[in-house]
Amino acid sequence: MKKLFTLLLGLPAIAIGTVSCTDEPGPEPPVAKKHRTVIEYMVADNNLYPYAENNINDMEAAWNDDLDGHMVVYLHPVASGSGEDFDPSPRLLLITRDQTSAIASRVLKTYGRDIDPCDPAVMRQVIADAMALAPAESYALVFWSHGSGWIPKGMGQPLKSAVPAGGLDHAEHAPSKLIGSSVRAEVSDPQWTGNAAVGYSFGQSNSHGNSEMEIDAMAQALPAGTVFDFILFDACHMACIETAWELKDQTHYLIASAAETLAAGFPYRKIIAPMFEPQADVEAIGREFFDYYDTQTGAWRSATVGVVRCDRLPELAASVKALCQAGLPEAGISYAGQQYGRSAMGFDRTFYDLEDFVRQTWGMYEPAGVSAFETALQEVVVYAAATPWLFDEIRVNTHCGLSCYLPRSSTPLSLEAYRTRFGWSAASGMGALVP
């Protein structure tokens, strides 16, 4: 979920239509072509909107016209806000240098408020607009909003946004980009804590019934034939192997957090420069994020980040499949490993550390297979880091940079979705581990 505020099934083919904006002014003419355009898709039609303004201001403060690229932000704000200057129009911004506290970037195109930013057709059109109006030799994407990994809609009680009691005081509260609330499990399970794995995959648009976008739908909606230099999720719980697998053919690198991310998000003043290196410095982006939060105190010292090389994912899947085909030990799947979801948010026992799951389950029984997996994992995760604690609640004993879902028959809706909609289930063999 994105930022935590303290915070699945073979879809039929998505109908991608034309996004209507007939009553809006026509777009600006294209700007000069550069080396790289980074497109940030900000679904801020929710309680994260103030952080969207802050992040855009940080981009403007950090922008340098000497950079060989364009930073383009699609901002979908809340419907109404404070101040006479508040603009509720969804709009495509070309980031320009500015040191004020107002958003001063150039508007490339405006859209009507009737469009749903969590509709994959809208996202596809916006990305196409950004690529046409700010052309480049290569492109990268940033997805900014609430998030909850691969978990699809319709799995149970919808999660609700939660602002910590007492507001957003830095000393006492650590709001995140997670949408969360406690919910009941689908079926009672002695290994289950009473919370079900339910949620929104990406985004939340209050103006459209708290709509969300599921990850397999997002993957299908990305432009065909374009492989992005990187896809960064400034949202909670998106560094899961299921999401990485869905996007592996559409990006060279995935940058995301296995756990919740604080609502303040990525430190854009620090990461703008590495985004626009001739070869994007993805490790520096991850490192700047981690270093920024690792210097905080209390619950604000909370971060996980993984940088995933997507072209090596098939070898990782093959190594896991070899273990699955070797069979489970008599004790079965181990659910005792590191996990990253907070119980208060309804996400405990939902996002487990991938490496710890493999070690806990097969470490004593298939050492050669585990060694092959670890070799493959080292090729996939080029950077990973985690603070010792998450929100002063979860002790991080181990962190490999990727989380995973662990199949269990006691949650049949999640299991069926996992098996039928997400490619990692079959590629890794994990979908066949439980009957």
C-alpha positions in Angstrom: 0.0 0.0 0.0 1.8 3.1 -0.7 2.6 4.5 1.3 1.4 3.3 4.3 -0.8 5.6 6.0 -0.1 3.0 7.9 -0.9 1.6 5.3 -6.2 -13.1 -8.7 -7.3 -14.9 -12.6 -6.5 -14.8 -16.0 -8.2 -11.7 -16.8 -9.8 -11.7 -20.2 -8.0 -9.3 -22.5 -8.4 -5.7 -21.3 -10.4 -3.5 -23.6 -8.2 -0.5 -24.1 -10.2 2.4 -25.3 -9.6 6.1 -26.0 -9.7 8.3 -22.9 -12.2 11.1 -23.4 -11.1 14.7 -22.6 -13.1 16.5 -25.2 -13.9 19.5 -23.0 -10.3 20.0 -22.0 -7.7 22.3 -23.7 -5.6 20.6 -26.3 -2.2 19.4 -25.4 1.0 21.4 -25.7 3.3 20.7 -28.6 6.0 18.1 -27.9 9.1 19.2 -26.2 12.6 18.4 -27.5 13.6 14.7 -27.6 16.0 13.7 -24.8 17.8 10.5 -23.7 15.3 9.3 -21.1 11.8 10.3 -20.0 10.7 9.2 -16.5 7.0 9.0 -16.3 5.5 9.1 -12.8 1.9 8.0 -12.5 0.5 9.6 -9.3 -2.9 8.3 -8.1 -3.3 10.9 -5.4 -7.1 11.0 -5.3 -7.0 9.9 -1.7 -5.5 10.7 1.7 -2.0 10.8 0.3 -2.5 14.0 -1.7 -0.5 16.3 0.5 2.5 14.0 0.1 2.0 14.2 -3.7 2.4 18.0 -3.5 5.5 17.6 -1.4 7.1 15.0 -3.7 6.5 17.2 -6.8 8.0 20.2 -5.0 11.0 18.1 -4.2 11.3 17.1 -7.9 11.1 20.7 -8.9 13.8 21.7 -6.3 16.1 19.0 -7.5 15.6 19.4 -11.2 18.6 20.4 -13.3 18.2 21.5 -16.9 21.6 19.9 -17.7 20.0 16.4 -17.2 19.5 14.6 -20.5 15.9 13.8 -19.9 12.4 14.7 -19.0 10.5 14.1 -15.7 6.8 13.9 -16.5 4.2 13.5 -13.8 0.6 12.5 -14.2 -1.1 14.0 -11.1 -4.6 12.9 -10.4 -5.5 15.0 -7.3 -8.3 14.8 -4.8 -11.6 16.4 -6.0 -11.3 19.4 -3.6 -8.7 20.9 -1.5 -7.9 23.9 0.6 -6.7 27.3 -0.7 -7.9 29.4 -3.6 -5.1 28.1 -5.9 -6.1 24.4 -5.5 -6.5 22.8 -8.9 -8.6 19.6 -9.0 -7.8 18.9 -12.7 -5.9 15.7 -13.5 -2.9 16.9 -15.5 0.3 15.9 -17.1 3.2 18.0 -15.8 6.7 18.5 -17.2 8.9 19.0 -14.1 10.7 22.3 -14.3 13.1 23.8 -11.7 11.4 25.8 -9.0 12.3 26.6 -5.3 8.8 27.7 -4.1 6.3 25.6 -2.2 3.8 25.8 -5.0 3.6 23.4 -8.0 5.1 25.4 -10.8 5.8 22.8 -13.5 4.6 23.2 -17.0 1.2 21.6 -17.8 1.5 19.5 -21.0 -2.1 18.3 -21.0 -5.2 18.4 -18.8 -7.9 15.7 -18.4 -11.4 15.6 -17.2 -12.2 14.5 -13.6 -14.5 11.8 -15.0 -11.6 9.6 -15.9 -10.6 6.9 -13.4 -6.9 6.8 -12.8 -7.1 3.1 -11.8 -8.6 2.1 -15.1 -5.9 0.4 -17.1 -7.2 2.1 -20.3 -6.7 5.5 -18.7 -3.2 4.6 -17.6 -2.3 3.4 -21.0 -3.5 6.6 -22.6 -1.7 8.8 -20.1 1.6 6.9 -20.7 1.1 7.2 -24.5 0.5 11.0 -24.0 3.6 11.4 -21.9 5.8 9.5 -24.5 4.4 11.6 -27.3 4.7 15.0 -25.6 8.1 14.3 -23.9 9.8 12.0 -26.4 13.0 10.2 -25.5 15.3 7.4 -26.6 14.3 5.3 -23.6 11.6 5.5 -20.8 11.1 4.6 -17.2 8.0 4.4 -15.0 7.2 5.3 -11.4 3.9 4.2 -9.9 2.9 6.3 -6.9 -0.1 5.6 -4.6 -1.4 3.1 -2.2 -0.4 -0.5 -2.9 -0.7 -4.1 -1.6 1.4 -6.3 -3.9 -0.3 -8.9 -6.1 -3.4 -9.3 -3.9 -6.5 -8.8 -6.1 -9.8 -7.1 -5.4 -12.8 -9.2 -4.3 -10.9 -11.3 -1.8 -12.9 -10.2 1.3 -13.7 -7.0 3.2 -12.2 -4.1 1.3 -9.4 -2.4 3.2 -9.9 1.1 4.3 -7.4 4.0 4.5 -6.3 4.6 8.0 -4.8 7.9 9.3 -3.1 7.3 12.6 -4.9 8.7 15.6 -3.7 12.2 16.4 -2.8 13.1 12.9 0.6 13.0 11.3 3.0 14.1 14.1 6.5 13.1 13.1 7.5 12.0 16.6 4.6 9.7 17.3 3.2 8.4 14.0 4.6 6.9 10.9 1.9 7.1 8.2 2.4 4.8 5.3 1.1 4.2 1.8 -0.7 1.1 2.9 -4.4 0.8 2.9 -5.2 -1.3 5.9 -7.6 -2.5 8.5 -8.1 -5.8 10.4 -10.3 -8.3 8.7 -11.4 -11.9 9.4 -9.7 -14.8 7.7 -11.6 -16.7 4.9 -11.5 -19.9 6.9 -10.2 -20.6 10.4 -6.7 -21.9 10.4 -4.6 -22.8 13.5 -1.6 -21.3 11.7 -3.5 -18.2 10.8 -3.7 -15.1 13.0 -7.2 -14.1 12.1 -6.5 -11.7 9.3 -7.2 -12.4 5.7 -5.0 -11.5 2.7 -7.2 -8.9 1.1 -6.5 -5.6 -0.5 -5.9 -3.3 -3.4 -3.0 -4.0 -5.7 -2.2 -0.5 -6.8 -3.9 2.9 -6.3 -7.0 4.2 -4.7 -9.3 6.7 -6.4 -11.8 8.1 -3.9 -13.8 9.8 -6.7 -14.4 6.4 -8.4 -15.6 4.3 -5.5 -12.1 3.7 -4.1 -11.2 1.9 -7.4 -7.9 0.1 -7.7 -5.8 -1.5 -10.4 -4.7 -5.1 -10.3 -1.2 -6.0 -11.3 -2.0 -8.4 -14.1 -4.3 -5.8 -15.6 -1.5 -3.2 -15.2 1.0 -5.4 -17.0 -1.4 -6.0 -19.9 -2.1 -2.3 -20.3 1.6 -1.2 -20.5 2.6 -0.3 -24.1 3.5 -3.2 -26.3 7.0 -3.3 -27.5 8.4 -0.9 -24.9 10.8 -2.3 -22.3 11.3 0.4 -19.6 14.7 1.1 -18.1 13.1 0.6 -14.7 9.8 0.5 -13.0 9.8 2.0 -9.5 6.8 1.5 -7.1 6.5 4.3 -4.6 3.8 2.2 -2.9 3.6 -0.5 -0.2 4.4 -4.2 -0.5 5.2 -4.1 -4.3 8.5 -5.9 -4.1 6.8 -9.3 -4.3 8.0 -12.0 -6.7 4.5 -12.3 -8.2 4.5 -8.6 -9.3 8.1 -8.9 -10.5 7.2 -11.9 -12.7 4.1 -10.1 -14.2 6.3 -7.2 -15.2 9.5 -9.0 -16.2 9.1 -8.6 -19.9 8.3 -4.9 -19.7 11.2 -3.6 -17.6 14.9 -4.2 -17.1 14.7 -3.5 -13.4 12.0 -3.3 -10.7 12.6 -1.1 -7.6 10.2 -1.5 -4.7 9.6 -2.3 -1.1 8.6 -5.7 0.3 7.1 -3.9 3.3 5.1 -0.7 3.8 6.6 2.5 2.6 6.1 5.7 4.6 3.8 8.2 3.0 6.7 10.7 2.5 7.8 8.2 -0.1 11.1 8.1 -2.0 13.5 11.1 -1.4 13.1 12.7 -4.8 15.8 15.4 -4.1 18.2 12.5 -3.9 17.1 10.2 -6.7 16.5 12.5 -9.6 20.1 12.5 -10.6 20.6 8.7 -10.6 17.4 8.3 -12.6 18.9 10.3 -15.4 22.4 8.8 -15.6 23.2 7.6 -19.2 22.5 4.1 -17.8 20.0 4.6 -14.9 21.8 4.0 -11.6 19.1 1.7 -10.2 21.3 0.6 -7.3 21.9 4.3 -6.3 18.1 4.9 -6.3 17.5 2.0 -3.9 20.5 3.0 -1.7 19.3 6.6 -1.5 15.9 5.5 -0.4 17.3 3.2 2.3 19.9 5.6 3.5 17.3 8.4 3.9 15.1 6.3 6.2 17.9 4.5 8.0 19.0 7.8 9.4 15.6 8.5 11.0 14.5 7.6 14.5 11.7 5.6 16.1 9.0 4.3 13.9 10.2 6.6 11.1 13.4 4.4 10.8 11.4 1.9 8.7 12.3 0.8 5.2 12.9 -2.2 2.9 14.0 -2.0 -0.7 14.9 -4.4 -3.4 16.3 -3.8 -6.9 15.4 -6.7 -9.2 17.0 -7.6 -12.5 14.1 -8.9 -14.4 15.9 -10.8 -17.2 17.3 -13.3 -14.6 13.9 -14.2 -13.1 13.4 -17.3 -15.3 16.5 -18.9 -13.8 15.2 -18.1 -10.3 11.8 -19.6 -11.1 13.6 -22.8 -12.4 15.6 -23.1 -9.2 12.4 -22.9 -7.1 10.6 -25.3 -9.4 13.4 -27.9 -8.9 12.8 -27.7 -5.2 9.1 -28.0 -5.5 9.4 -31.0 -7.8 11.8 -32.6 -5.3 8.8 -32.6 -2.9 8.1 -31.0 0.4 9.7 -32.4 3.6 7.3 -34.3 5.9 6.6 -31.1 7.9 5.4 -29.4 4.7 5.7 -25.7 3.9 7.3 -23.7 6.6 5.2 -20.7 7.6 7.7 -19.7 10.3 9.9 -17.4 8.2 10.3 -13.6 8.0 7.2 -11.8 7.0 6.6 -8.1 6.3 2.9 -7.4 6.9 1.6 -5.8 10.1 -1.3 -7.6 11.8 -3.0 -4.3 12.6 -3.3 -3.7 8.8 -4.6 -7.2 8.0 -1.4 -8.1 6.2 0.5 -10.4 8.5 1.2 -13.8 7.0 0.7 -12.4 3.5 4.2 -11.2 2.4 7.0 -13.6 3.4 10.7 -13.2 2.6 11.3 -15.4 -0.4 14.8 -16.6 0.6 13.8 -17.3 4.2 10.8 -19.4 3.0 13.1 -21.5 0.8 15.7 -22.0 3.6 13.1 -22.7 6.3 11.3 -25.3 4.1 14.1 -27.1 2.3 17.4 -26.0 4.0 17.9 -29.2 5.9 16.6 -31.5 3.2 17.7 -30.2 -0.2 21.0 -28.3 0.4 22.1 -28.5 -3.2 18.8 -27.2 -4.4 18.8 -24.4 -1.9 22.4 -23.5 -2.9 21.3 -23.3 -6.6 18.4 -21.1 -5.6 20.6 -18.7 -3.6 23.0 -18.4 -6.6 20.1 -17.5 -8.9 18.7 -15.1 -6.3 22.1 -13.2 -6.2 21.8 -12.7 -9.9 18.3 -11.4 -9.6 18.5 -9.0 -6.6 21.3 -6.5 -7.3 20.6 -4.4 -4.2 18.6 -5.1 -1.1 18.5 -3.3 2.3 16.2 -3.2 5.3 16.1 -1.3 8.6 16.3 -3.5 11.8 12.6 -2.8 12.6 9.5 -1.9 10.7 7.3 0.7 12.4 8.7 -0.5 15.8 6.6 -3.6 15.4 8.3 -6.1 13.0 11.8 -7.3 13.7 13.7 -7.8 10.4 15.9 -10.8 10.9 16.5 -11.4 7.2 15.6 -9.6 4.0 16.4 -10.7 0.5 14.7 -7.9 -1.4 11.6 -9.9 -2.5 8.6 -11.3 -0.8 6.3 -14.2 -1.8 2.9 -15.6 -1.1 2.8 -19.0 0.6 0.0 -21.2 -0.6 -2.4 -22.5 2.1 -5.6 -24.4 1.5 -7.4 -22.5 4.3 -7.6 -19.4 2.1 -9.2 -20.8 -1.1 -10.0 -17.5 -2.8 -6.4 -16.3 -2.6 -5.1 -19.7 -3.6 -7.3 -20.0 -6.6 -6.4 -16.5 -7.7 -2.7 -17.2 -7.2 -2.9 -20.4 -9.3 -4.9 -19.1 -12.2 -3.9 -15.5 -12.7 -0.3 -15.1 -11.8 2.5 -16.6 -13.8 4.9 -17.1 -10.9 2.6 -19.8 -9.5 3.2 -22.2 -12.5 6.7 -21.1 -13.4 8.0 -21.8 -9.9 5.8 -24.8 -9.1 4.6 -23.2 -5.9 1.0 -23.3 -7.0 1.1 -27.0 -6.8 2.5 -27.3 -3.3 -0.9 -27.6 -1.6 -3.9 -29.6 -2.9 
